[in-house]
Amino acid sequence: MKKIVFYFTLFPIFLFSYCNISSTYVEEKPKKIFLYSDLLFWKTFEDGLDYVYDEQIVSAAPTGLGGDVKRAMYSWQLGFRVGFRYQMDFDKWTLDGNYGRITPNDSQEILNAENKQMSSTFQLPSGFTLVRATSNVRISADFANLLLERLFQVSENVNLSFLSGLSGIWIKRDWETRFFDNAFNMRVIIPSWHFKGAGIKTGLDFDWTMKKGFSWNGKSAIATIFGNYDTWMRAYDNVDSNKVENAHLDDFRVVTNFQLQLGPAWQKDFSSVRLKLVTNYEMNVWFNLSQTNRSMYQIAATSNAQSRFTNNIVQMHGLTFYAMLNF
C-alpha cells in the first residue's frame, strides 16, 4: 500500500516533465473567478460496529456465538462543501480552496426475541441476562483542501487537469451502547475516537464536452494525512460514577484517503457569468482511521485485563450536487 501511494504521488511529476499534451489552450475573454457550492447526500459505512448477536448456542460446555450479528449503522445524511477557484495568468494554473462538513448518525434498539437469548460482543458482568440493547453512533467530519490545478487540453472536447496541494481533516466518532438485563441493571459502553491532521493530496480531474452544454466529468485523488489520534474506551454500570473501564490511547499516525467522483454536467454562458451544474457519484474511503478497543476488564483478582484493538475502514459515498458560477 505504501508503494502504491508513493508511485501515485510521483506520477504527476513525470506527467509534468514528459507529457506532450499542450497547455496553450486560449479562451476568449477568460473568466478568472469561480465560486461553487456542493450539496452532499451520503451514506456512511464503518467496520467494527457490531455489538449484539441475537442468539447464542445453549450448552453445558463453552460454545461460540450464534444467530445474526447486529451492527450500528449510519443513516443517509446531508452535508455541504463550499469553495472558490482563481485562474491565474501563468500557464493555466488555478488555485482551488474548499471546506466541507457532514455529520452522519443513527440510533437503534434490539430486543430479545422469544425463545432466544441475545449476547454482546463486548464484556458484560457475570450472570448478566441480556434482554435489550441500544446503540447511538455519530460522526462529525470537517475537511478542507487548498490545491493548485494545471489544465491540459487533450483534444478539442477533452480537458485534463492535474491537481496537487494541501488537505486537512478534523473528524470524531462517538458511539454509545447500552445493555439491559431482566433485573433492570444496565451496562454502558462508550468507545470513541478523534483525529485531526494535515497532509498532501494529488490527483486528476477531467471534463469531456459533448453537445448542447452537456459534458461528462470526473475526478480521482489520493491524500496522505499525518495527525494526532485519540481513542477512548469507557464503561460503567448503572451510573456514570461506577466505572469499570476507562482507557485512553494517544498517538500520531498517517491516514490515507481515496476520493472518486464521476457524473454528468451542464453549463451555460450568460452575458457576464457562466453557470455550471453537476450531479456526481462520489466515494471517499479512509484507511487507518477508525479503531475500536474491545477490552476485557478484570473478572477476578488473579486475572489480567486484556485489550483487543480492531482497525476499521470508514467509507462515505452517495450523490454530490454541484453548482458553480464563473465570472
C-alpha positions in Angstrom: 0.0 0.0 0.0 2.9 2.4 0.8 4.5 1.7 -2.6 1.2 2.4 -4.4 0.8 5.8 -2.6 4.5 6.6 -3.3 4.2 5.9 -7.0 0.9 7.7 -7.3 2.4 10.7 -5.7 5.3 10.7 -8.1 3.2 10.2 -11.2 2.2 13.9 -11.7 5.8 14.9 -11.6 6.6 12.6 -14.6 3.4 14.0 -16.2 4.8 17.5 -16.0 8.3 16.5 -17.1 7.5 14.3 -20.2 3.9 15.0 -21.2 3.5 16.3 -24.7 -0.1 17.5 -24.1 -0.5 21.1 -25.0 -1.4 23.5 -22.2 -1.6 26.5 -24.5 -5.4 26.5 -24.8 -6.6 30.1 -25.1 -10.2 31.1 -24.2 -11.7 34.4 -25.4 -12.3 36.8 -22.5 -11.3 34.3 -19.8 -13.4 34.5 -16.6 -11.0 34.1 -13.7 -13.1 33.8 -10.5 -15.1 30.7 -9.7 -17.5 30.3 -6.7 -19.1 26.9 -6.1 -21.2 25.0 -3.6 -21.9 21.3 -3.1 -24.9 19.6 -1.6 -23.8 16.2 -0.2 -26.2 13.3 0.2 -24.0 10.5 1.5 -24.3 7.2 3.3 -21.6 6.2 5.8 -20.2 2.7 6.5 -17.8 1.9 9.3 -16.4 -1.6 10.1 -16.2 -2.9 13.6 -19.5 -1.6 14.9 -21.0 -5.0 15.8 -22.4 -5.1 19.3 -25.1 -7.9 19.6 -25.7 -11.4 18.4 -29.4 -12.1 18.6 -29.0 -15.7 19.8 -26.5 -18.0 21.5 -26.0 -21.7 21.5 -27.3 -23.3 24.7 -25.0 -26.0 26.0 -23.3 -27.0 29.3 -19.9 -26.8 27.6 -18.4 -23.5 26.4 -19.8 -22.6 23.0 -19.4 -19.9 20.3 -21.9 -17.2 19.5 -24.9 -17.8 17.4 -27.6 -16.0 15.4 -27.4 -12.8 13.4 -24.9 -10.1 14.2 -26.4 -6.6 14.8 -24.3 -3.6 13.9 -24.6 0.1 14.5 -25.5 1.7 11.1 -25.5 5.3 9.8 -28.5 6.8 8.0 -28.3 8.8 4.8 -27.2 12.4 5.7 -27.0 15.8 4.1 -23.8 17.8 4.2 -22.2 20.7 2.3 -19.0 21.8 0.7 -18.2 25.4 -0.4 -15.2 26.8 -2.3 -13.6 29.2 -4.6 -11.2 29.0 -7.6 -9.0 31.6 -9.1 -7.5 31.1 -12.6 -4.0 32.7 -12.7 -2.4 34.2 -15.8 0.6 31.9 -15.6 0.2 28.9 -17.9 -3.4 27.9 -16.9 -2.7 27.4 -13.2 -5.8 27.6 -11.0 -5.9 28.0 -7.2 -8.7 25.9 -5.6 -9.8 26.1 -1.9 -12.7 24.4 -0.3 -14.2 23.4 3.1 -16.9 20.8 3.8 -18.8 19.3 6.7 -21.1 16.3 7.2 -22.4 14.7 10.5 -23.9 11.2 9.9 -25.6 9.5 12.8 -28.3 6.9 13.8 -29.8 5.1 16.7 -31.1 1.5 17.2 -32.8 -0.7 19.7 -32.6 -4.5 19.7 -35.0 -6.6 21.9 -34.5 -10.2 22.9 -36.8 -12.4 20.8 -39.0 -15.1 22.2 -37.1 -18.4 22.7 -33.8 -16.7 22.0 -31.1 -15.3 24.2 -29.0 -12.3 22.9 -25.3 -12.0 23.6 -23.0 -9.0 23.5 -19.7 -8.6 21.6 -18.4 -6.5 24.5 -17.7 -7.7 28.0 -20.8 -7.9 30.3 -20.9 -8.7 34.1 -21.1 -12.3 35.2 -24.7 -13.6 35.3 -26.0 -10.7 33.2 -29.0 -11.9 31.2 -29.2 -9.6 28.2 -32.8 -8.6 27.2 -32.4 -5.3 25.4 -29.6 -3.3 23.8 -29.4 0.2 22.3 -26.9 2.0 20.1 -26.3 5.7 19.3 -23.5 6.5 16.9 -22.4 9.8 15.4 -19.5 11.0 13.2 -18.7 14.7 12.9 -16.3 15.4 9.9 -14.8 18.6 8.7 -12.5 18.6 5.8 -10.6 21.3 3.8 -8.3 21.5 0.8 -6.0 24.1 -0.8 -4.9 22.9 -4.2 -3.1 24.0 -7.3 -4.5 22.8 -10.7 -2.9 22.9 -14.1 -5.1 22.5 -17.3 -4.0 20.3 -20.2 -6.2 20.3 -23.4 -6.0 16.7 -24.6 -8.3 17.4 -27.6 -11.0 19.9 -28.8 -13.5 18.3 -26.4 -11.5 16.8 -23.6 -9.7 18.8 -20.8 -7.4 17.1 -18.2 -6.3 18.8 -15.0 -3.6 17.7 -12.6 -4.2 18.8 -9.0 -1.9 18.8 -6.0 -1.7 20.6 -2.7 -2.7 20.5 1.0 -5.5 18.6 2.7 -6.8 18.6 6.2 -9.4 16.7 8.2 -11.0 17.0 11.7 -13.1 14.0 12.4 -14.5 12.3 15.5 -16.7 9.3 16.2 -18.8 9.0 19.3 -20.6 5.7 19.9 -22.6 4.7 23.0 -24.1 1.2 23.6 -26.4 0.3 26.5 -27.1 -3.2 27.6 -30.0 -4.1 29.9 -30.8 -7.3 31.8 -34.0 -8.7 33.2 -33.4 -7.1 36.6 -33.2 -3.6 35.2 -29.4 -3.4 35.5 -27.5 -1.5 32.8 -24.0 -1.7 31.4 -23.0 1.4 29.3 -20.0 1.1 26.9 -18.6 4.1 25.1 -15.8 3.5 22.5 -14.9 6.7 20.7 -12.0 8.2 18.7 -10.9 11.6 17.4 -8.4 12.5 14.6 -7.1 15.8 13.3 -4.3 16.3 10.9 -3.0 17.7 7.6 -1.1 16.4 4.6 -0.7 16.3 0.9 -3.3 15.5 -1.8 -2.8 14.7 -5.5 -5.0 13.6 -8.4 -6.5 14.1 -11.8 -9.7 15.9 -13.0 -11.2 15.5 -16.5 -14.1 17.2 -18.4 -15.4 15.7 -21.7 -17.5 18.2 -23.5 -20.5 16.9 -25.5 -23.4 18.8 -27.2 -25.8 21.5 -26.0 -23.8 22.4 -22.9 -23.6 18.8 -21.6 -20.4 17.1 -20.5 -19.1 14.1 -18.6 -16.7 14.9 -15.8 -14.8 13.0 -13.1 -12.0 13.2 -10.5 -9.8 10.8 -8.7 -7.4 11.8 -5.9 -5.4 10.3 -3.0 -4.3 12.0 0.2 -1.9 11.1 2.9 -2.6 12.9 6.2 -0.5 12.9 9.3 -2.0 13.9 12.6 -3.0 13.2 16.2 -5.2 10.3 17.1 -7.1 9.7 20.3 -9.3 6.8 21.2 -11.2 6.1 24.5 -12.8 3.1 25.9 -15.2 3.9 28.8 -17.7 1.7 30.5 -19.8 1.9 33.7 -22.7 0.1 35.4 -26.0 1.9 36.1 -24.5 5.2 37.0 -21.5 7.1 35.5 -19.6 7.1 38.7 -19.4 3.3 38.8 -16.8 2.9 36.1 -15.5 -0.5 35.1 -13.3 0.7 32.2 -11.6 4.0 31.4 -8.7 3.6 28.9 -7.2 6.1 26.6 -4.7 5.8 23.7 -3.0 8.9 22.3 -0.7 8.6 19.3 0.3 10.0 15.9 -0.4 8.2 12.6 -0.7 8.5 8.9 -4.3 8.3 7.4 -4.9 7.6 3.7 -7.9 8.9 1.9 -9.1 7.9 -1.6 -11.6 10.0 -3.4 -13.6 9.3 -6.6 -16.2 11.5 -8.4 -18.0 10.7 -11.7 -21.1 12.1 -13.3 -22.8 14.4 -15.9 -22.6 18.2 -16.0 -24.4 21.0 -17.8 -23.2 24.6 -18.3 -24.4 27.8 -20.0 -22.8 31.1 -20.7 -24.7 34.3 -19.9 -23.6 37.9 -20.6 -21.4 38.2 -17.5 -21.3 34.8 -15.8 -21.1 31.1 -16.6 -23.3 28.7 -14.7 -22.3 25.0 -14.3 -24.4 22.3 -12.7 -23.1 18.8 -11.9 -24.5 15.6 -10.4 -21.7 13.3 -9.3 -21.5 10.0 -7.6 -18.8 10.5 -5.0 -16.9 8.0 -2.8 -14.5 8.7 0.0 -12.6 5.9 1.8 -10.3 6.4 4.8 -7.7 3.8 5.9 -6.1 3.6 9.3 -8.6 5.9 10.8 -11.2 4.0 12.8 -10.2 1.9 15.8 -12.2 0.2 18.5 -10.9 -1.1 21.8 -12.8 -4.2 22.9 -11.0 -4.5 26.2 -11.8 -7.3 28.7 -11.9 -6.0 32.2 -10.5 -8.0 35.2 -13.0 -10.6 36.3 -11.1 -11.8 39.3 -8.2 -10.5 41.3 -5.9 -13.2 39.8 -6.8 -12.4 36.2 -5.3 -9.7 34.0 -7.2 -7.1 31.9 -6.9 -7.7 28.2 -7.1 -5.3 25.3 -8.0 -6.1 21.7 -7.9 -3.3 19.1 -9.7 -3.6 15.8 -8.7 -1.4 12.9 -11.7 -0.5 10.6 -12.3 1.2 7.3 -14.6 4.2 7.1 -16.5 4.8 3.8 -18.7 7.7 2.7 -20.5 7.6 -0.7 -23.5 9.0 -2.4 -24.6 11.9 -4.6 -22.9 15.3 -4.8 -24.9 18.1 -6.4 -22.5 20.8 -7.5 -23.2 24.4 -8.7 -20.5 26.8 -9.9 -20.6 30.4 -11.0 -17.7 31.7 -13.2 -17.3 35.4 -13.6 
